[in-house]
Amino acid sequence: MFSDYIKDRAKSVQVSKILIREERICDTDWLVIAAEVKEYRVSIFTSTFKSWMTCNCSAFYFGNLCPHIYAAIILKDELLNDRNQNHTTD
């Protein structure tokens, strides 16, 4: 889905804020990610069956996936992995 070029560019992009939460919308469970990446806003909604993402940068506006979205996805994965590894059950 993301080219090697986008993945490489995302390494130099810093996510300044990120919000990750679960929501139920129209009887579907969604993982919602909202992030500020550089001066851009990224929104990602994922469910079992669908994904929807957007960024207000010019690359996305012209129909391309951008490094801002990929950077937000990488940070989300890192944070969720850390949360799962630190979660213990008695």
Rosetta blueprint (number, residue, H / E / L):
1 M L
2 F L
3 S L
4 D H
5 Y H
6 I H
7 K H
8 D H
9 R H
10 A H
11 K L
12 S L
13 V L
14 Q L
15 V E
16 S E
17 K E
18 I E
19 L E
20 I E
21 R E
22 E E
23 E E
24 R E
25 I E
26 C L
27 D L
28 T E
29 D E
30 W E
31 L E
32 V E
33 I E
34 A E
35 A E
36 E E
37 V E
38 K L
39 E L
40 Y E
41 R E
42 V E
43 S E
44 I E
45 F E
46 T E
47 S L
48 T L
49 F L
50 K L
51 S E
52 W E
53 M E
54 T E
55 C E
56 N L
57 C L
58 S H
59 A H
60 F H
61 Y H
62 F L
63 G L
64 N L
65 L L
66 C L
67 P H
68 H H
69 I H
70 Y H
71 A H
72 A H
73 I H
74 I H
75 L H
76 K H
77 D H
78 E H
79 L H
80 L H
81 N H
82 D H
83 R H
84 N H
85 Q H
86 N H
87 H L
88 T L
89 T L
90 D L
